[in-house]
Amino acid sequence: MQVEMIACTKDPELLIERAGRECYDSFDKLNPPESTKRIIEHLLKSGHTSVLEHASATFRVTEISRALSHQLVRHRIASYSQRSQRYVRETKPEFVKPSSINTAEREEAFGDAMRDAWHHYHTLLMLGVPAEDARFVLPNACHTSIVVTMNFRALRNFFSLRCSPHAQWEIRGMAFRMLALVKLEAPNVFIDFNEGLQGGLK
Ligand SMILES: Cc1cc2nc3c(=O)[nH]c(=O)nc-3n(C[C@H](O)[C@H](O)[C@H](O)COP(=O)(O)OP(=O)(O)OC[C@H]3O[C@@H](n4cnc5c(N)ncnc54)[C@H](O)[C@@H]3O)c2cc1C
């Protein structure tokens, strides 16, 4: 899995401070970085989190499974652009193998399933079946890539659900990588999320 941040609002925390101070007509208190930290703390504590929507980040995520991307796109407050299996033919058998595939027997069963799927996919293509139909035999493990943009309020919701120990391991790994990147841009907005917990990941 590769996660990169390809765009982020410039000076996102200052923007959030300016938007917040509009609400309270408190521009006289604008004195970054101290005032920025203070007002963001207040916004988070009071639940006035709509102000966070003014800032957003865009990530490019590659070498993830379709099982992950299916979970990701359930997060509706976001924008997505995903590699198409209709227009792009899957030339190589690239897939995510869970760490639970860890014995010779499991490896064999998993490997057979992957080989069969790709074999049948290519057979269908050779028989003239369009890629959009041949893809029906491809597995959830199949690699995909996606560009996702979320505003900071939606990102906080995403991290609360997907950095949790209840989240599935692959999306959790992605969420922690995204968290580490966005924390560099907006440490105060994500102060209550701890990327150090990633150590517990599979
Ligand atoms: C551990 C875990 C297990 C899950 N298991 C399943 C499962 O078995 N089956 C399944 O279908 N899904 C499952 N999900 C997905 C989950 O139900 C959510 O669809 C997903 O996490 C997106 O969350 P969200 O709706 O908060 O995010 P977003 O869609 O980004 O929405 C953000 C927030 O906007 C508000 N919102 C958005 N749309 C509406 C709306 N229509 N009405 C009211 N408020 C709205 C809500 O406050 C919401 O929290 C699981 C998620 C997790 C984390």
The ligand as a MOL file (V3000), in Angstrom:
LIG
                    3D

  0  0  0     0  0            999 V3000
M  V30 BEGIN CTAB
M  V30 COUNTS 53 58 0 0 0
M  V30 BEGIN ATOM
M  V30 1 C -16.0620 -1.2150 12.1190 0
M  V30 2 C -17.0480 -0.9160 11.0160 0
M  V30 3 C -17.8880 -1.8950 10.5570 0
M  V30 4 C -18.8080 -1.6260 9.5370 0
M  V30 5 N -19.6150 -2.6370 9.0860 0
M  V30 6 C -20.5140 -2.3830 8.1100 0
M  V30 7 C -21.3840 -3.4130 7.6260 0
M  V30 8 O -21.3420 -4.5670 8.0680 0
M  V30 9 N -22.2740 -3.1160 6.6580 0
M  V30 10 C -22.3770 -1.8380 6.1490 0
M  V30 11 O -23.2350 -1.6060 5.2870 0
M  V30 12 N -21.5540 -0.8540 6.5710 0
M  V30 13 C -20.6430 -1.0900 7.5260 0
M  V30 14 N -19.8060 -0.0850 7.9430 0
M  V30 15 C -19.8680 1.2220 7.2780 0
M  V30 16 C -20.5880 2.2710 8.1540 0
M  V30 17 O -21.9210 1.8950 8.4380 0
M  V30 18 C -20.5960 3.6380 7.4400 0
M  V30 19 O -21.3300 3.5370 6.2230 0
M  V30 20 C -19.1980 4.1110 7.0940 0
M  V30 21 O -18.3290 3.9260 8.1830 0
M  V30 22 C -19.2590 5.5950 6.7290 0
M  V30 23 O -19.4610 6.3310 7.8970 0
M  V30 24 P -20.3000 7.6730 7.9140 0
M  V30 25 O -21.6940 7.4530 7.4080 0
M  V30 26 O -20.1790 8.2480 9.3080 0
M  V30 27 O -19.4620 8.5940 6.9010 0
M  V30 28 P -19.9820 9.6470 5.8260 0
M  V30 29 O -20.8370 8.9750 4.8240 0
M  V30 30 O -18.7740 10.3490 5.3250 0
M  V30 31 O -20.8900 10.6060 6.6380 0
M  V30 32 C -20.3080 11.5050 7.5880 0
M  V30 33 C -21.3800 11.9450 8.5700 0
M  V30 34 O -22.3660 12.7020 7.8500 0
M  V30 35 C -23.6430 12.4270 8.3870 0
M  V30 36 N -24.4590 11.8170 7.3160 0
M  V30 37 C -24.0230 11.4320 6.0870 0
M  V30 38 N -25.0490 10.9630 5.3660 0
M  V30 39 C -26.1490 11.0420 6.1650 0
M  V30 40 C -27.5210 10.7010 5.9840 0
M  V30 41 N -27.9860 10.1610 4.8680 0
M  V30 42 N -28.3540 10.9160 7.0050 0
M  V30 43 C -27.9290 11.4600 8.1610 0
M  V30 44 N -26.6470 11.8010 8.4170 0
M  V30 45 C -25.7700 11.5980 7.4090 0
M  V30 46 C -23.4500 11.4590 9.5560 0
M  V30 47 O -23.3080 12.2250 10.7330 0
M  V30 48 C -22.1480 10.7900 9.2130 0
M  V30 49 O -21.4500 10.2910 10.3540 0
M  V30 50 C -18.8840 -0.3290 8.9590 0
M  V30 51 C -18.0170 0.6600 9.4310 0
M  V30 52 C -17.1070 0.3920 10.4320 0
M  V30 53 C -16.1760 1.4700 10.8940 0
M  V30 END ATOM
M  V30 BEGIN BOND
M  V30 1 1 1 2
M  V30 2 1 2 3
M  V30 3 2 2 52
M  V30 4 2 3 4
M  V30 5 1 4 5
M  V30 6 1 4 50
M  V30 7 2 5 6
M  V30 8 1 6 7
M  V30 9 1 6 13
M  V30 10 2 7 8
M  V30 11 1 7 9
M  V30 12 1 9 10
M  V30 13 2 10 11
M  V30 14 1 10 12
M  V30 15 2 12 13
M  V30 16 1 13 14
M  V30 17 1 14 15
M  V30 18 1 14 50
M  V30 19 1 15 16
M  V30 20 1 16 17
M  V30 21 1 16 18
M  V30 22 1 18 19
M  V30 23 1 18 20
M  V30 24 1 20 21
M  V30 25 1 20 22
M  V30 26 1 22 23
M  V30 27 1 23 24
M  V30 28 2 24 25
M  V30 29 1 24 26
M  V30 30 1 24 27
M  V30 31 1 27 28
M  V30 32 2 28 29
M  V30 33 1 28 30
M  V30 34 1 28 31
M  V30 35 1 31 32
M  V30 36 1 32 33
M  V30 37 1 33 34
M  V30 38 1 33 48
M  V30 39 1 34 35
M  V30 40 1 35 36
M  V30 41 1 35 46
M  V30 42 1 36 37
M  V30 43 1 36 45
M  V30 44 2 37 38
M  V30 45 1 38 39
M  V30 46 1 39 40
M  V30 47 2 39 45
M  V30 48 1 40 41
M  V30 49 2 40 42
M  V30 50 1 42 43
M  V30 51 2 43 44
M  V30 52 1 44 45
M  V30 53 1 46 47
M  V30 54 1 46 48
M  V30 55 1 48 49
M  V30 56 2 50 51
M  V30 57 1 51 52
M  V30 58 1 52 53
M  V30 END BOND
M  V30 END CTAB
M  END
